Amino acid sequence: MDLKSLLLFSELKQKFIMKWKCCNLKKTKEFFGMQISCNYKDQKILDKVLAYFNIVTNLTSTLLPLGYVFKSNNN
């Protein structure tokens, strides 16, 4: 990311944290009850295997409609 994008991301992140009363836990370990782990070494190996077999990865769809916006609990 370039500096402008990083600054914008930081600003939006702070607004989100204030609106939803969140805290920044740095590295994500859990999201919506799902355990998350990241091993960059394994990711590089996976990318090489996928490239070798010409497997194209696509974004996974979700149950939420495109453009869905979460609404604040504040009335």
C-alpha positions, -999 to +999 in steps of 0.1 A: +000+000+000+011+035-007+012+062+020-021+077+010-039+044+012-023+036+046-034+069+060-070+065+046-071+029+060-059+042+094-085+069+095-114+046+085-102+020+110-103+046+138-138+057+128-149+021+128-134+015+163-151+045+177-185+038+162-187+002+171-168+005+204-140-019+193-104-024+203-075-032+180-061-066+190-035-064+162-032-099+147-066-115+141-070-148+159-108-151+158-136-136+136-173-144+140-164-174+161-140-189+135-104-195+146-079-179+122-043-187+118-018-175+093+015-191+083+031-172+055+055-200+047+026-224+041+009-198+019+040-195-003+041-232-008+003-233-015+007-206-041+035-226-059+014-257-059-017-239-073+005-222-100+021-256-109-013-271-116-027-239-132-054-236-106-070-201-105-083-191-071-114-170-070-130-150-042-154-170-021-190-157-021-209-152+011-245-153+021-246-115+023-257-096-009-231-076-028-228-041-012-244-051+021-238-024+048-239-033+085-260-009+105-249+006+139-268-004+170-269+032+180-304+047+177 
